[in-house]
Amino acid sequence: MAHRIRVTLVAAITMLLAVTGTTAHASTVDEEPTALAMMGDALLARPALLAATVVGSAVYTVSLPFSAIGGNASEAGHTLVVEPSKATFVRCLGCTMSGRKTDPVVAEEDD
């Protein structure tokens, strides 16, 4: 009886986590940045994030032997290289969340 309750509980938690993770990743960027936010992003934030990407890549390269021995090389790479590069190159200009804006696809009619 206890085994059956445990299996049901584990299955329910697994399904809840699967649904929660999917909805979090499925959200798109829906922001309307102002001109001031775009200028600040282009002149201040993007160069700083590019520098963070370069420094993170250097730190990852230096720490790679140690993180490989520790078994967390992929986590270190994700934190030090992937996240700053996403914030630098994938985020829309002036937006605060990483991701892409999605424009609706409009079918053209042939005459």
Stockholm file with secondary structure:
# STOCKHOLM 1.0

chainA/1-111         MAHRIRVTLVAAITMLLAVTGTTAHASTVDEEPTALAMMGDALLARPALLAATVVGSAVYTVSLPFSAIGGNASEAGHTLVVEPSKATFVRCLGCTMSGRKTDPVVAEEDD
#=GR chainA/1-111 SS CHHHHHHHHHHHHHHHHHHHHHHHHHCCCCCCCCHHHHHHIIIIIHHHHHHHHHHHHHHHHHHHHHHHHHTCHHHHHIIIIIHHHHHHHTSCTTCSSCSCCCCCCCCCCCC
#=GC SS_cons         CHHHHHHHHHHHHHHHHHHHHHHHHHCCCCCCCCHHHHHHIIIIIHHHHHHHHHHHHHHHHHHHHHHHHHTCHHHHHIIIIIHHHHHHHTSCTTCSSCSCCCCCCCCCCCC
//
